Amino acid sequence: MNREGHTSNLALEYDLINVGANLISPLENSDFILAFEAGIQDFERDHKITYQNISAGLHLQNNKYLLNLDSFILGGVTLKEGKRTILTNTTSSGKLDIDSNYQTFELHSGVTKNNSKLIPNLGLTGSFSITPSYDESHYFSWRNRAVGNLSLFFSDKYNLIDSSESNLNLGWTLDFRSLVGEKSQVYSINGTSATYKQDNALTREISLITNLGYEKKISDNGKFTLGLTAKNTNQSVKSLNGNFGFKLNF
């Protein structure tokens, strides 16, 4: 079994810190994956979300039922606690802190065609999530919502150093993502219903992601890992993420 964990990410879009562990158990024709993750997202304008996720699924290499493509399916639940500050004329300060507790159920699946060194890999992934209705502590109620995303991507990775003791690699991914299904969110303020509809221009995104990864063997069963990922999108979103981790086979 393989255990990979203790990962920390820092992003420029907002403050993000998360830790996680992946447990991978080889089966006869697939790998069983059990993943745990927890983190904090600290947005601008006094808005913070803490979350815990548990997911489980299968990874199948050279799936004979899908034209020998690499495939995976993963399902899980994320528990979230939100805190934010709103402007209101009901307090002397003009501000009010509100909080919420809710969960999201998720399903992810995809296939990848791994090509030779001169041809990029090609993949297709889909995600679907359901967030049941929930209330914030004051004023706001949010109706249950189902959201889907479909992504087509090209990717490749190049080994700059590849030895029994260490590996340094450079990779890239070009991703085309589109929202599918319902684009509206129904909510209410003090019992008055309203609808927010996402701008069509924001439901599609093209992302270019580059990453630099390093692995160093520190024991017969363990590796120390470092990574740096840069992302740029047509939505004028730029981010730089760093991570470190430890892989242990046992």
C-alpha positions in Angstrom: 0.0 0.0 0.0 1.2 3.5 -0.8 0.6 6.5 1.5 1.2 10.0 0.2 0.5 13.0 2.4 1.4 16.2 4.2 0.9 18.6 1.3 0.7 22.4 1.6 -0.5 24.7 -1.2 -0.2 28.4 -1.4 -2.1 30.3 -4.2 -2.1 33.9 -5.3 -5.8 33.9 -6.2 -6.6 33.7 -2.5 -4.9 32.3 0.6 -5.2 28.5 0.5 -3.6 26.0 2.8 -4.5 22.3 2.7 -3.2 19.0 3.9 -4.1 15.6 2.7 -3.2 11.9 2.4 -3.8 9.4 -0.4 -4.0 5.7 0.4 -3.5 3.5 -2.7 -4.0 -0.3 -2.4 -3.2 -2.4 -5.5 -5.9 -4.8 -6.6 -5.8 -7.5 -9.3 -6.7 -5.2 -12.2 -6.9 -1.8 -10.6 -5.8 0.4 -7.7 -8.2 1.3 -4.9 -7.8 4.9 -3.7 -8.9 6.4 -0.4 -8.2 10.1 -0.1 -8.4 12.5 2.9 -8.1 16.3 2.7 -8.6 19.3 4.9 -8.0 23.0 4.3 -8.8 26.7 4.6 -9.7 29.1 1.8 -9.3 32.7 2.9 -10.9 35.0 0.3 -10.8 38.7 0.1 -13.6 40.8 1.7 -13.6 38.8 5.0 -14.8 35.5 3.6 -13.3 32.2 4.9 -14.2 28.6 4.2 -12.8 25.6 6.1 -13.4 22.1 4.7 -12.8 18.4 5.2 -13.1 15.9 2.4 -13.1 12.1 2.1 -13.2 10.3 -1.2 -12.8 6.8 -2.5 -12.6 5.2 -5.9 -10.7 3.1 -8.5 -7.9 3.8 -10.9 -7.7 1.3 -13.8 -4.6 1.3 -16.1 -5.1 0.0 -19.6 -8.8 -0.6 -19.0 -9.7 -3.3 -21.5 -13.4 -2.2 -21.4 -12.4 1.3 -22.5 -10.1 0.7 -25.5 -7.1 0.2 -23.1 -7.3 3.7 -21.8 -6.3 4.8 -18.3 -9.5 5.5 -16.4 -10.6 6.5 -12.9 -13.8 7.0 -11.0 -13.9 8.7 -7.6 -16.7 9.7 -5.3 -16.8 11.6 -2.0 -18.2 14.2 0.3 -16.9 17.6 1.5 -18.0 19.1 4.8 -17.7 22.9 4.7 -18.0 25.7 7.3 -18.2 29.2 6.0 -17.8 32.6 7.7 -18.2 36.0 6.0 -19.0 39.6 6.8 -21.9 41.4 5.0 -22.9 45.0 4.9 -26.2 45.8 6.6 -28.2 48.7 8.1 -29.4 46.5 11.0 -26.2 47.0 13.1 -24.5 50.2 14.4 -21.3 49.2 12.7 -22.9 48.6 9.4 -21.4 45.1 9.3 -22.6 41.6 10.4 -20.7 38.3 10.7 -22.7 35.3 9.4 -21.8 31.6 9.2 -22.9 28.4 7.6 -22.4 24.7 7.7 -23.1 22.6 4.6 -21.9 19.6 2.6 -21.2 18.8 -1.1 -21.4 15.3 -2.6 -19.0 14.8 -5.6 -18.4 12.3 -8.4 -15.3 12.5 -10.7 -14.4 10.3 -13.6 -12.1 10.4 -16.6 -10.1 8.6 -19.2 -6.6 9.3 -20.6 -4.7 8.2 -23.7 -1.0 8.0 -22.9 1.0 8.6 -26.0 4.7 8.3 -27.0 7.2 11.0 -26.0 6.7 13.1 -29.1 2.9 13.1 -28.8 1.1 14.8 -25.9 -1.3 12.7 -23.8 -5.0 13.3 -24.4 -7.7 13.1 -21.7 -11.3 13.7 -21.0 -12.7 14.2 -17.4 -16.1 15.0 -15.9 -17.2 16.1 -12.5 -20.6 16.3 -10.9 -21.5 17.8 -7.5 -24.7 18.3 -5.5 -25.0 20.8 -2.6 -28.2 20.3 -0.7 -30.1 23.4 0.6 -28.7 25.2 3.6 -29.2 28.4 5.6 -26.7 31.0 6.8 -27.1 32.3 10.3 -28.8 35.5 9.2 -31.0 36.4 6.2 -29.7 34.0 3.5 -31.0 30.6 2.4 -29.5 28.7 -0.5 -31.4 26.3 -2.6 -29.9 22.9 -3.5 -27.8 23.0 -6.6 -26.3 20.4 -9.0 -23.2 21.4 -11.0 -21.3 19.6 -13.7 -18.0 20.3 -15.4 -16.5 18.7 -18.5 -12.8 19.1 -19.4 -10.7 18.1 -22.4 -7.0 18.3 -21.9 -3.6 17.7 -23.5 -0.6 17.1 -21.3 3.0 15.9 -21.3 5.9 15.5 -18.9 9.7 15.5 -19.5 12.2 13.9 -17.1 15.2 16.3 -16.7 16.9 14.0 -14.2 15.9 10.4 -13.8 17.9 8.1 -11.6 17.3 5.5 -8.9 17.8 8.2 -6.2 16.1 11.3 -7.6 13.8 12.6 -10.3 13.3 16.1 -11.7 10.6 16.6 -14.2 8.9 19.4 -16.1 5.3 19.1 -17.2 2.5 21.1 -18.8 -1.3 20.8 -19.3 -3.6 22.7 -21.7 -7.2 22.3 -20.4 -10.5 23.3 -21.9 -13.3 23.3 -19.3 -17.0 24.0 -19.7 -19.8 24.1 -17.2 -22.7 21.8 -18.1 -26.2 21.7 -16.8 -27.9 24.3 -14.7 -26.1 27.7 -14.5 -28.4 29.4 -12.0 -28.4 29.5 -8.2 -31.7 30.1 -6.4 -31.5 31.7 -2.9 -33.6 33.9 -0.6 -33.0 37.0 1.5 -35.3 37.3 4.5 -37.7 35.0 2.7 -37.6 36.9 -0.6 -36.6 34.6 -3.4 -33.9 35.6 -5.9 -31.8 33.9 -8.7 -28.2 34.4 -9.6 -27.2 33.3 -13.1 -23.6 32.8 -14.0 -22.4 34.9 -17.0 -21.9 32.6 -20.0 -18.4 34.0 -20.5 -17.4 32.6 -17.1 -18.7 29.1 -17.6 -16.0 28.2 -20.1 -12.3 28.4 -19.3 -9.0 27.7 -21.1 -6.1 27.0 -18.7 -2.4 26.6 -19.3 -0.7 24.9 -16.4 3.1 24.2 -16.0 4.6 22.3 -13.2 8.1 21.5 -11.9 8.4 18.4 -9.7 11.2 16.8 -7.7 11.4 13.5 -5.9 14.3 12.4 -3.6 14.6 8.8 -2.3 15.4 9.0 1.4 14.9 5.3 2.3 14.1 2.0 0.6 10.3 2.7 1.0 10.1 6.5 1.2 10.5 9.5 -1.1 10.4 13.2 -0.3 8.6 15.3 -3.0 8.5 19.0 -3.9 6.4 20.7 -6.6 5.8 24.1 -8.1 2.8 24.8 -10.3 2.0 28.0 -12.3 -1.5 28.6 -13.9 -2.8 31.1 -16.4 -6.3 31.3 -17.8 -8.4 33.3 -20.3 -10.4 34.5 -17.3 -7.3 36.6 -16.2 -6.7 34.2 -13.3 -3.1 33.6 -12.5 -1.8 31.4 -9.7 1.4 30.0 -8.3 1.2 26.9 -6.0 3.9 25.1 -4.1 3.6 21.7 -2.4 5.7 19.3 -0.5 5.0 15.8 0.5 6.2 12.3 1.5 5.5 9.0 -0.2 5.8 5.8 1.8 5.3 2.3 0.5 4.3 -0.3 3.2 
